[in-house]
Amino acid sequence: MEHESKLEDQEKFVEQSSSSSETIREEDSASLPLLDGDIEAKAEGTSDTSYVSVSTESDRVRKRVITPPGIGQKIYEIDPLLTNYRDHLDYRYGHYKKMREAIDKYEGGLEMFSRGYEKFGFTRSATGITYREWAPGAKWATLIGDFNNWNPNADVMTRNEFGVWEIFLPNNADGSPPIPHGSRVKIRMETPSGIKDSIPAWIKFSVQAPGEIPYNGIYYDPPEEEKYAFKHPRPEKPRSLRIYESHIGMSSTEPIINTYANFRDDVLPRIKSLGYNAVQIMAIQEHSYYASFGYHVTNFFAPSSRFGTPDDLKSLIDRAHELGLVVLMDIVHSHSSNNTLDGLNMFDGTDSCYFHSGSRGYHWMWDSRLFNYGHWEVLRYLLSNARWWLDEYKFDGFRFDGVTSMMYTHHGLQVAFTGNYSEYFGLSTDVDAVVYLMLVNDLIHGLFPETITIGEDVSGMPTFCIPVQDGGVGFDYRLHMAIADKWIEILKKRDEDWKMGDIVHTLTNRRWSEKCVAYAESHDQALVGDKTIAFWLMDKDMYDFMAVDRPSTPLIDRGIALHKMIRLITMGLGGEGYLNFMGNEFGHPEWIDFPRADQRLPDGKFVPGNNNSFDKCRRRFDLGDAEYLRYHGMQEFDRAMHHLEEKYGFMTSEHQYISRKDEGDKTIVFERGNLVFVFNFHWTSSYFDYRVGCLKPGKYKVVLDSDDPLFGGFSRINHDAEYFTSDGRYDGRPCSFMIYAPSRTAVVYALVENEVFPVEE
């Protein structure tokens, strides 16, 4: 099978990288699929202009000038209530300007400062390789690896006054590089904690050899002819962002760790077909613990080797661009793995290198280390890291993880944000962290204007999605995290206890002019110990009653109907963007549980494992594709939602009006753009001649119906019917029309515009 051959290829790569005297042989280069699709792309007519445009992007980026800081005062025009906190906000902006000025003075500007990877780590020149590392706590350092037979006395490094260690290795006599591509490398340091071998902080690839526990840093620098060359330019920034959140490793229907190549060939076309325009990829940065979902990062500049090589990832992103998909990376700058063997923790033998020392540098709930965003070299490292993924791999933006944890010294733990402004702008705010977020947004949008930044912030901090020059933090979108929590809360109640006003309030409770990405559920809601929305609704009935040729159950009928309605109302009212975690589009029946062994915690508590099983760490796409299963109808409804948005652009329309939240009828009616959405959440009552208000007069037609048989419905709506408005105010609207609203059904009506009527004789 293909995945088996990929695993063999990976093992070959590790075995070859163990050799100190051999580079990768020409006949083995097939084990590194660096040129996949080159010939096919040419055959498909990839233009040379396109290729030149992509290949010269880095040169163009270097010439861009990042806008100088403005005065940062527009936030007070947008929200006059912020003037009560002017002292804090002006201090914040002043600190940001001071950092920009210092970077300009000492580093030649933000553009040059963010190229730390050209100075630190391994840099290749015509005459050899230079290796630099910031490790101020180290007393002595040496570079070791396959290339010098791990001899600690062979390549001892020198230290400058800033704690930067350096060594230059000249080319071999035959002109070949002193460190062969694929070699294992580490830095050995004498530290206050003793002798320590660490993976270089700026390493571009690291691999866990079969049978070994620690990872090895890999010097990854293939010959030019073997490097993947991008062929397709970035797609334009979507008008409305529709994100397919995904994880490479668990994207196979088989119980295995999937590969970049398989995801590229099998999953990307599926995402495109469903109608999404963006794919957000989790767990890209290398993490030694698979079950951390990629959030305990050990090597920040290295793509995870579990899924393939760096060039495999580039091939994946290039293919996504060919399909017109924007590729977002789930980037983790909020914390770092506590791992001292493979990661940054205690890198130079001290707990203050890269992180705050003591309790401030430790996240007790996540068991991870917290960056010191006020330190110069930490800023260089993280800003360069953000740029690296955009420049080297052509990602189109980021979803920044754990931003709430960054912005507050209490990390948002055991804090209920009520919306009082004093919760956001006070002594509990980590101004250094907020200023870092302003700097990184400045950098990203300045050098890559089409990129997208999304912040995972549960607090709802005002100014979060306002441009930096106006005094904001600078994100394009905030994740509307309260929606998913609200749905879980509602699903625990009886239908009779669902409050229409509560649903609408949660969906619309966002700041004016600050865009949000809405979602009914993400990966968080499916982790072990919780359930997907589909499983909350249908539970074990999903195992036995999803075949269309067998009788359903009331639980299945209810679950499928509400699953469609929950997704549509979330997309319709929740924000300017929409997100779905892979598999949830068809109601994936089970939770996510990474393979894990039994574990005994430091306090003595025993945590049972799952026998290292991959059974719950995969996606059963075959269920959604099977037309003989009811999952298929749920998947087709997801596709229809996206095509509705593509055609009508309701998510980004400035017109939104909620005309009805009827607690007795259990109905919600709202307008967005030229569409009228009607939701009837009642479990038994259907309403004939039900009047709904609207803004514009004319003729309306059904454009989406959750009760359509294609979506597993009962075909109670006539799609050929035409609905003509009547004048006169109704539900606060100037016009209205009469409809049939079946129970547990959502129907969307569109105004028929520019229709030419025949002239009567």
N, C-alpha and C positions, 0 to 999 in steps of 0.2 A: 504493500500500500504506500501511497505517496508520503504520508506522515512518518512511516517507518524509515523510508529512505532519507528523509530530512534529518531524523534523529541520528542516523548513521553518519550523515555528512557532518553534523555538529561534533560527533565524537572524533571523526577524522581530523577536524580542525583543531580540537583540543590536543590530540595526540601529536599533530605536527607542531603545534605551538610549544610543546615540551622540549623540542630539539633545539640545542644551542648552535648547531652548525649548519642546519638546513633551512632554506627558505621553502615556501610552498612550491612544490614541483608543478611544472606546466601541465602534466597529465592529470594532476589532482585539482586543477583550478575549477573543474566542474563542481567540486564540493562547495565552492563559494559562488553561488549563482549571481555574480555581479552584473552580468550583461543580459539577464533575462529580458526578453522582449525587444532587444535592440533591433534585430532584423525585422521582426513583425511590425514594430512601430514604423520603420522606414517603408515597409510594404503597404502600410495603411495610409501612407501619405503624410507623415509628420514633416512639416515644412522646416527648411533650414533656418528661416527667419525666426521661427518659434524657438528652435534650439539655441540660436545665438542669444535671443532675448533672455532665456533662462540661464544660460551659462555665464552671462555677463552681469547677472543681477547683483552679485556681491560687489562688483566694481562700482555699479551705480549707487548702491547703498552707501558705500564709503564717502561718496561725494555729497550726500544729502546733509543739510544743515538742520539740526533739531531746533525748533522754535525756542527763542530765549524766553525765560519766565515773564509772564505778564504781571499785572498788578493784583490779580487774584481777588477782585472785589465783586465780580458779577453774581456770585452766590447770594449776595444780600439783596440784589434785585429780584432774583428768582424766588427766594424765600426770605421775606423781611424778618421772620421770626429768628433767623440766624444772627441778626444784629445783637441779640441778647447774649451771644456767645462770641462776640467779635474778638475779645482778648485772646481766647484760645485759638480761634481760627486764624487770626492774623499772626499769632505766634507760630502756628503750624506752617503757614505759608512763608513766613520769614525764615524759618529753619530750612524749608525746602529751597528757597532762593540762595541761602547761604551755602548749602551743599552744592547747588549748581555752580555757584561762583568758585568754590574751592576746587571742584572737578575741572572747571575751565582753566583755572590757574595752574594746577599741579599736574593735570593729566592731559591737557590739550582738548578738553571737552568730553561730553558724554559719549560721543561716537567712538573716540579713541579709547576711553576708559572701559567701554564694553567689549573691547577686543582682548580681554585678558588671556584668552586661550592662545593668542599669538605670542604671548610672553611667558606664561606659566605652563607647566606640564611639559610635554615633549614638542619641540619645534624643529622642523627640518630645514636645513639650508643646503646650498650647493656643496658645502665643505664638511657637513656633518650634522650631528643632532645635539641640541642644547636641551637640558632638563633643568627646570626651576621649580621650587616648591617653597611656599610660605609655611614655616614651622618654627615660630619664635621660641617655643619652649624647648626645642631640641638643643642638645649640647654638642652633638656630632651626628653627621648623616652621610650615608653612602648609597649609591644606586646599585642594586643587585638584580640578577635575572638570568635567564637562559644564555644571554649573549656573553656573560663573563663567568659562566658556571657558578653563579651565586657566590662569588668570591667577595667578601665584604671589604677586602683591602685593595681591590682593583680600581674602583672608581669612587674615591672619597670626594665629597662635595665641600665647597667653601661657602661661608656665610657672610652676608653683608649686614649693615647696621640696622636694617629693617626686619631682620629675621628671615630673609629669603636665602635659601640654599641653592647652589648652582653648580653645574658641571657641563663641560663641552666634550663630546666624543667625536673625534675626527673620523672621516670616512676611512674604510679599509684601503689597503694599497691598491686594490683593483677598482676603487671608486664606488664600491657597494656600500650601503649604509651600515654603520657600526652595530645597529640593532636590527635584526631581520624582522620583517613583517610577520606578525603572529607570535612573537616571543613573549614569554611571561616576564613581568617586571614588578619590582617592589622597591620601596625606599626603606632602608633600615636606619633607625635613629636611636641614639642614646638619649633617653628622656628622664625627667624627674621620677617617672614610674618604672624605669628600667629600660632594657633593650626592647625595641618594638619594631616589627615589620608592618608597614602599611601599604595599601594600594594607593598610588598617587592620586591626590585630590582631584586633579584635572584629567584623569584617565578617560579615554574615549571608548573603551570597550573592556569588559571584564567577564571572565568565564569561570564557572564552577566545574572542574574536571570530574568525570565519573568516579564515584567512590570517595571523593574528597569533600570536606566540610567548608573550609575557607575558599573564597574566590581568589582568582589570580588576575592582576592587571595585565592587559594584553596591549602590546605596542601594535596599534592597528594603522598601517600605512601601506596599503596595497599599491603596486605599480599603477601608473596612470591609466594604462590600457585595461586594467581590471576594475577600476573604480566605476561605480554606476554614474552615468551621465544623464541628468534630467533632460527630458525632451518637451514637456508640456508646461506652458505658463500657468501661473496661478489663476483660478477662476475669479471673476469679479465678486466683490463682497455681496452676499445675498441681501435682497430688500427685506425679506423676512427670514429669520434664522430658524431652521428646523433641524434639530440635532439628533443624530443617532448615536447615543452613548454606547461605547463598546469596549471590550477587553479582548485582546488578541488571543491569549492563552485559552480562554474558555469559550471561544467562538466556533468550536467544532461540534458537530452532532455526536461525535465519538468521545468516549471518556479518556481524552489525551490532552496534552498541552499543544495547542495549535500553533502554527507558524505564520510569520509575516506573509510568506508566499501564498499559503492557502487562504489567508484572509483576503489578500489582494485578488485572488482568482475567484473565490467562492462567495465572499461576504460583501465586498464592495459593489458588485453588480446588483445584489439583492437590495442594498441600501438605496441605490439609485432608482431601482424599479419601484420601491415603495413610495418614492416621492420626496425623500429627505434631501436637503441640499448641503448638509454638513455632517461629518463624522467626527466624533470626539473620542479619542483613544486614551484609555487609562493605562497605568502601569508601564509606561515607556521607560522612565528612568530606572536604572538597574536597582533591584531590591533583592537582598539575599533570602528574605522570607516570603515565599510565594503567597501565603495566606494573608499577608498584609494588604492585598489588593493593590500593591504598588505604592502604598502611602508611607512605608518606612524605607525611604530611599537611602541607598548606600553609596552609589556612584552617580553623581548628578549629571555628568556629561556623557554617560554611556547608555545607549539603548539596551534594553534587556536582552541578554544573550539566550534566554530560554526560547525565544521565538525565532531566532536566526541571527544574521549578521547585520551590521550597520547598513550595508548596501542593499540587503533585503528590505529594510525599512524604507530606504529611499525609493526603491522600486515600487513599494506599496503606495507611497505618497504621490509619486508621479502618475501612477495608474488612477488614483482618486482624482487628481487634477484633470486627467484625460476625460474622465466621466463627468467633470463639472462639479465635483464635490470639494467643498472647503474642508481642510483637515485641521482640527483643533487638538491640542495636546493638553492632557490633564497634568499640569505642572505643580510640583510640590516644593514651595519655598517657605512653607509655614513651620516646618520642623524637619528633623533628620533622624534616621535610624539610631537607636541606642547601641548598635553593633560596633564593637571596638576592633574586631578582626578585619572587617571589610569596608567599614564606612568612615565618616569624619569624626565620630566620637572619640575623644582622647587622642586625636590624630598625632599631636606632638608630645603626648604624655601628660598634657594638662587638660582640665575640663573647660578652659576658657578660649581655646583655639576655635574660632568660628562661632562659638556659643557664649551665652551668658554663663558665668560660673555660679555654682551653688544652686539653690532651689529655683531661682529665676530662669535658669537654663534647662529646667527639666519639666516636662509635661506629665504630671502624675497619672492622668487618665490614659494617655496614648503611649506611655512608657517610651518617650522619645526626647531628643534634645532640641532646644530652641535657639535660633540664631540671634546673634547680637547685631541688630540692624544699624546700630550707631557706629560700627567699626568699619574703617576704610576698606580693609581687605575683604571683609564680608560683602560689602557693597560691590566691590569689583567682581567677586566670585559669582554672586547671584545675578547681577546685571549682565555679565558676560554669558552666564548660563542661559538666560532668556534669549539673548541674541543668537547664541550658538544653534539652538533648535530651529530658529526662524531662518537663519542664513545657511547653515550646513544641510539641514534636512528639509527645508522649504515648508515647514508647518505654517499655517495661516493664522495662527493665534493660539490663545491659551484659555483654559478654564483654571483659574488659580484656586488651589485647594486650601481650605482651612483659614480663610482670610479673617474671619471673626476671631480666631485664636491669636492671630498676629496683632490685630488692632487694639486689643485690650490686655492689660496685665493679668486680669482674671480669666482670660481666654474664653469668655462667654460661658464658663462652667458654672452651673448652679445659679445662673442669673436669668431672670425673666425680663426681657426687654419690653417695656410698656409703650415706648414711643416718646417718653419724656426726653427732651434734648439734653438734659444734664447727664443722662446715661451715656451719651456719645462723646461729649466734650468736657472732660474733667480729668481728675488725677488718675483715673483708671485707664485712660487712653495711652497707648504706647506710641508717642509721637514719632519716635525713630522709625517704627515699623510703618506707620502711615506715610511718612515721608519717603521711605523706600518704595512703597506702592505707587506714590506719585512719580518718583524717578523712573521706575520700570515702565509705567504707562507712557511717560514722556518719551522714553527710549523706543519702545515698541511702535508707537504711533508716529514718531518722528522719522524713523528709518524705514518702516514698513507701513505706509499709510493705509493700506487695504486690510491690515490685520485686525483681528477681533479679540478683545479681552473681556472675560466674564469672571466675576468674583463670587466665590461661594461665601456669602455673608448672611448669617441668620439674624443679625441685629437690626438690619435696615438702616444703617448709618446714613443720615442726610449728607448730600454732596458726593456720595459714592460714585455715581454715574454722571458727574458733571466734569467737563474738561479741566485739566490741571491749570491751564492759564486763567481759567475763571475762578479758581480757588477750590476746585473739587479734587477728588482722588483720581479720576481719570478713566475709570472702567467704562466699557461700552454697555455692558449689561450686568445686572445682579441676578443671581439665581433666586427665584421666588420660592424659598425653601418651606415656607409655612403651609403652602398648598398641600404638599404630600402628607405632612403631619396631620392636617385637618381631615383629609380623606380617611386616614387610618382611624382617627377619632370617630368620624361619622359611621364608618363601617362596623364599628363595635355596637352601634345602636340599632334599635328596631326601625323599620321604615317609617312608622308613625312619628318617630322622634326626630327625623331629619328636619332641620330648619332651613328653609329656602334663603332667608335673609342672612343666616350664618354662612352658608355656602357662598353667596354673592359677595358678602363683606370680605371673606378671606381671599377670594379670587381677585378682587379689585383694590385691596388694601396695599397700594404701592404709591410711591411718590410721583407727583406730576413731573414730567420731562425727564425722569430717570427710568430707562428701559429695563425690563425684566424678562428673564427666560422662565417660563412656567413649565411645570411637569406634575403629572399625577403620581408618578413613582420613578425613582432612579435606582441605581444599584443599591443605595442605602436601604431601601425598603424591602429588598429581597435577600438580605444577608441572613445566614443561619440564625435561628432564634426569632425571626420575623417571617412574614408571608408576603407574597405578591398580592396585589389587589384581586387578581383572579382567584387566588386561593382563599383569601378572606371571604370572597363572595360564594364560592362553590365548593371549597374544601375537597373532601375525598370523593365526592360525586364526579370530579373531573377524571378520575381513573376509569370509570365504568360507563359513563353516559354521554360521551362526546361524539359518538358515532351517529352520523345523520340518518342512517337507515334503521336506527333503534329508537324507541321512545325516550323522550327526554324526562327530566324531573322538574318540579317547580323550582328547585334550587338552581338548576342549570339555566332554566329560562330566565329567572330573575338575574342571575349572575351575568349572563351574556348581555342582556339588555342594559343593566346598570354599568357594566364595564365600558360599553360604547358611549353611553351618556357622560360618564365621568371624564373620559378622554376628550370628548368634543367640547364640553363646557369649560374644561381646563384650557384647551387651545383657544376657545372663543373669547374667554373673559380674562384669562390669567396673566397675559403679558404680551410683549412684542416679539417674543421668540418662544419656541416650544422644544422640549427635550423628551426623549424616550430611551430607556435602557433596553438594549437588544433582547428580543424575545418577548418583551411585554406587549408589543404590538399585536400579538395573537394570544395574549393571556398565558404566558409561560406558567406551567402548573406548579413548579416547585421553587424552593428557595435556593440560595447559592451557598455551597459549603465546600471550601477548598480542602484538598487532601491534607490530613493531619494525623499525627500519632497521639497516643495518650500523653498527658502532660501533668506534672505536679508543680504547682505554683510555689513561690518562695514561702508563702504563709502555710504551706502544707496541704492546701486544697487540691483535690484530684479533679482534673478536667478530662473526661473521656474523649478520645479521638474518633475517627471514622475509618480506621484501618487504612489510612492513606488513600481513600477512594476518590476517584475523579467523577463518580456517577452524578453528583450534584454540581459539578464544576464544568458544565458544558451547556450548550443551547440547543434545544430540540427544534431546530428550524423545520425538520421534516413534519412536525405536527401542524405548523401553520400552512405548509404547502399541500397537505393531504386534503383533497376536496371532499373526501368521505368523512372528514372530521369537522366538528363545529368550530375548531380553532381557525379554520380557513376563513370562515365568514368574519371573524373578529379581525383577522389580518387584512382582509379586503376592505373593511371599514376604515382601518388605519390608512390604507392607501388612498381611499376616497377623501379622507379629511385633508390630506396633503395636496391632492389635486384641486380640492375646493379652495384652499388658500392660494395655491399657485394661480388660479384663474381670477379670484376676486380680491386677493390681498387684504383680507379683513383684519389680520393681526396688526398690520401697520397703519390701518386707517385712523385718522384723527377723530372720526365720528364714532362715539360709543354712548349708548343710552339704554339704561335698564328701565323698562316700563312696567314690569310686573314681577313681584315676589309674593306669591299668594300662598300663605301657609295652610289655608283650608283646601284649596285645589291641588296643592303641591306642584305648582307650575312656576316657571321662570321664563320671562320673555325679554329679550334685549335686541338692540340693533347694533351692528358693527359694520361700518361701510354701508353698502347698499343691500345688506343681508339682514333678514329678521330670523332670529333663532327662537324656537319654541321648545321648551323642555317640560314634559309632564312626568314627574317623579312618582305620581300616585300608583299604588300597587294594584288597584282594581278599577278605578274610575277613568273612563274615557269620556271626552267632552265633544258633543256635536254642536255645530254652529257657535264655536268658541271665538269670541272677538278678540283680536290682538291689535294693538296700536302700532303705527308706523309714521315715519317722518314724511316720506315722499309719496305722492299719489301715483296711481297707475296700475299696471298689471303685475302680479307676482306669480312665480312658478316654483315648484319644489326642485331644489338642486341637490339636496342630500336628505336621506331618510334612513334613520337607524333601524326602521322596521322592514326595510327592503329584504326580500328572501336571499339576495346575494350576500347579505351580512348576517344571515341566520335569523331574520325577523319573520313576521307573520303576514306581511303584505296587506296591511290595513289602510295604506295611503294610496290614493290614485295619483300617479305621477303625471297624468295627462290633464289633470284639472287646472283651471286658471282661476286666479283669485283677484278680483277687482276691488279697489279701495272705495270707501265711502268717506265723504267729508264730514267734519264734525269731530271735536276733540274726544279722545278716548285714552284712558291711562296716561293723560298728560301729553298725548301726541295729536297732531293736527288731522291725521287720517287713521283709518282702521280697515281690516278685512276679516272675513269669517272663515274659520278652518275647522277641520276635525283633528282633535288631539288625543290619540290613543294612549292608554296607560303605558308607563315606562318606555316612552319613545321621545326621541329628539328629531325635529324636522327643521330644515333650513330653507327659507324662502328668499328668492332673489328678485329684485325689481327688474322687469324686462324693459331694457332701454333701447332707444333707436329702432324700434320695431316698425316696419312699414306695413300698414294695413291696406288691403285692397280697396279700391274706389268702387262704391256701389253704383250700379247703372241707374 
